Amino acid sequence: MRWGDAAGGAKQGGWRDCELSMGERALAARERVRQALTAVGPDLSGALFDLCCLDVGISDLESRRGWPRRSGKLLVSLALRALGRHYGYVRHTSDVELV
C-alpha cells in the first residue's frame, strides 16, 4: 500500500515525511493527530485518545468518564464514525452500522 495515496489527513504526511528531519516528522504527526481529534469533536476526542493511544479498555473508559455501564461501545462507535469521516472512509451516516 502506498500511504501517500490514502484519503483525508494522509495528504500532509505519507511519503513527503521521508524528506523531513525526525523533529519535523514528530511535529507533523502531532499536527495530524490534533486535526483528527478536532474532527471528532470535543465531546469524544478525549475518550478516543484514551482508547487508541493510551490503550484504555472500554469498561475502564466508562468508569473513568462517568458514563453509564454498556454505553462505551455506542460512544466509541460514534467517535470512530467521526474519525472515519475525517479520513474519507465514511461519507454518510448511513454508511456505518452501530455494533
N, C-alpha and C positions, 0 to 999 in steps of 0.2 A: 504494500500500500504506500502511496505517496502522500505523506501527511500534509504537504503543502496544498493539495487539492481538496482537502476536507472543507466542509461548509462552515460558515459562520466565523467564529473568532480565530480560526487557524490561519486566516489570511495574514495576520500580523506576526505569526511565528513561523513554524514549518521550516523549510529549507533555508530561509533567509537567516535564521538564528545561527547557522554554521559560520557566518561571517562576523559574528559579534564576539566580544570577549565574554568570559564567564560572568562577570558582573553585569554586563549589558543583557545577557541572556536571562539572568536571575530577575532583573528589573522588568524585562519584557514578560516573563512568565507571571510575575506578581501582578502586572497590569492586566493580563488576560484573565487571571483568577478574579481580580477586582471587577472587571467588566461582566464576567459570568455571574458573580454573586449579585451585582447590581441588577442584572436582567431578571434574576429570580425574585428580587424584591426584599424589602427589609423584614418582612414577617417570617420568611422561611430560609433566608440565606444563612443565618447563623446555624440553624439546625442542619442544613445541607453541608455546611463546612464541617461541623462536628461529625456527621455521618461519614463523609467521604475523605476528609483529611485527617481527622483525629481518631478514626476507627471506633466511634462510639456506636453501640448497638441500638436498635430501635427501642427496646424496652428501657434501656438506660437514658436514651434521649427523652422519652416520655416523662420519666421521673425527674430528670434534670430541669426540664422546661415546664413542668407542672401540667402537662397535657393529660387528659383522661386516658386510662388504660385502653389499649387497642386503637387509639386514634393515630398513632405514629405512622402506621402503614399508609393511611389516607393522606396525611400531611406530607409525608416524604414523596408519595406519588405526585402530588401537586407540585412540589418543588422540582422534581425530576422532569415533569412535563414542561415547566417554565424553562428549565435548563435546555431541554431538547428543542424548544422553540428558538432559544438564543443561538444554538449551533445549527439551526436549519433542519433538524431531524424531524420535527413535528410542525406541520403547517397549520393545522386547525385543531381545536379542542377535541373534535370527534375522532381524530387520528389515534388517540391513545385510550386504552381501556384501563380503568382503575382495577387493581387487583383485589 
